[in-house]
Amino acid sequence: MLMRGGTSKGAYFLAEDLPADPAARDGLLLRVMGSPDPRQIDGLGGAHPLTSKVAVVSVSSDPDADVDYLFLQVAVDRPEVTDRQNCGNLLAGVGPFAVERGLVAPGDVESSVRIRMLNTGGLATATFPTPGGRVAYTGTVEISGVPGTAAPVVIGFPPGGGPLLPTGNVRDIVAGTPVTCVDNGMPTVLIAASALKATGYEDPADLEKDMALADRLHEIRLEAGRIMGLGDVEGTTVPKLSLLAPPRHGGAVMTRTFIPVRCHTSIGVLGAASVAAGLRLAGGVGEGIARLPDEGDRLRIEHPTGHLDIEAGVEQGVPGARTPPVARRTAVVRTARKIFDGTVFARPAGTTPVPQPPASASPRVPQSASVPAPAPAPERP
Ligand code: NQM
């Protein structure tokens, strides 16, 4: 099923319809999406990381969850599929997909689906309207970055298990730049836009053309990845980098987020959860930039195409007592839509182009850590 989930779009599969072997599965998904090819002309992918995504869903064996959700990012122009990051946008389609496929019995008015997110081990609950036991996609909720309105999918995340501050510090100096490294569901490096000689209000396309900025972000990302305990992040999609600037439209902060090479046209859900938590930390790089509301956990994160409202509270911890800050429950409203349900005809195995060595040794393009060979997978339509 092809679905829009939040501000992303992807192919949703039942796990049982894909090869169980990860290398065979990834080889098939590359051919399904049309990768590697900057236009993804021979597959379902939309030639951008935000439209080259896959959700794999199955009934969960975990008593705390109804379904398991594995997110796979299919690179556009590299033969690479990675499970190293989660996606809170595609997550918005998982509950409706689970009901559509009969994995979860719907309620008569609305349904709540408990989802185990396999990429991180975290849990989420998605609640959405199912009048008469059928998923309703139409509604009145508007989210920035998606034209029109649709039915709400309310997603709640209980506090995560991992540390909110992976480096143990609220502020680090990385490649000469002050940063706050935070993980409230998505490892993210917060940087004042002004520290990189940007305003934070630029058009994403213009930021992507700035090669000096790209080099600087790459340098920061590699070092931040190491001190966040992520190892060598050269070929990975995490951590993300969010440039912060004072808000312009009544929100808490303006953002430009790199994921990690392309600049997001809005902001990821878990990326926003991490930014929101990071802004609340006393001593973080957001201090003096963000305008936090006087009360409540809700924050408005401004981004290139509007804003994302997110509830993300933080317990500050006690620095002297070595009690680290922790996230409270995080919640967000998204929408999702079934676009197409049918049979995808993947390019046959063995016809995927053999990757050529990169024309230039540009360090900005994450190279694949593991290149799945064109898989002699048991072919399915
Ligand atoms: O942060 C893009 C998106 C995402 C991820 C990315 C996401 C999230 O907007 O929860 O949803 O950061 O690669 O889909």
Boltz pocket constraint, residues with backbone or C-beta under 6 A from the ligand:
constraints:
  - pocket:
      binder: B
      contacts: [[A, 5], [A, 7], [A, 8], [A, 49], [A, 50], [A, 86], [A, 87], [A, 88], [A, 89], [A, 90], [A, 186], [A, 237], [A, 240], [A, 259], [A, 267], [A, 268], [A, 269], [A, 270], [A, 271], [A, 272]]
      max_distance: 6.0
